Amino acid sequence: MSALDDARLVLLRHGETTWSTQHKHTGRSDLPLTEHGEEQARAAGPLLAALKLRDPLVFTSPRSRVMRTAELAGLTAATVDADLAEWDYGDYEGLTTPEIRESAPGWTIWTGAVPGGESADAVRARADRVLDSMEPVLPERDIVLVGHGHFSRALIARWAEFDIREGRRFAMSTGALTVLGYEHETRTVLAHNLVPTTS
């Protein structure tokens, strides 16, 4: 069996914020976790422990909601990686999709323009850069990336060798885990959107 068959790249989305409950696009804005978001982050700890990760390396987005999620989940000695920041929504920061569609009918983050923010091509390049830097480590150690909803979905799509727009196929809840890995040395999605139980 290849060493890759044991390798896991785990994505953890930050816990709930006030804007996530309202489905507002939250990129650069540095909102704190809600009380429930903190519960979600703590509940992710046992779920991560159950994976029995191999001496994991931990990387986080620079946003405080992400670093707090990592802390509450028991992920210590995390390294901040600016490339794990959320999609830059530019002029659409703080707006919901229905609000954006009032001026851009049929818009989605995956298929529409983002005035003042990042294009899908730019996000794809960033996701590929993250994965290219992580993959050489995976035969020896597992990796946990703590980040955001849309950018985590971009990572999933690119890991699976799909076009960036196929991130739309992978809904990801706040506080949820996705486990990426290999089967017969081929990149695969081992588990997706695992939501820990909270009180």
Secondary structure, 3 states (H helix, E strand, C coil): CCHHHHCEEEEEECCCCHHHHCCCCCCCCCCCCCHHHHHHHHHHHHHHHHCCCCCCEEEECCCHHHHHHHHHCCCCCCEECHHHCCCCCHHHCCCCHHHHHCCCCCCCCCCCCCCCCCCHHHHHHHHHHHHHHHHHHCCCCCEEEEECHHHHHHHHHHHCCCCHHHHHHCCCCCCCEEEEEEECCEEEEEEEEECCCCC
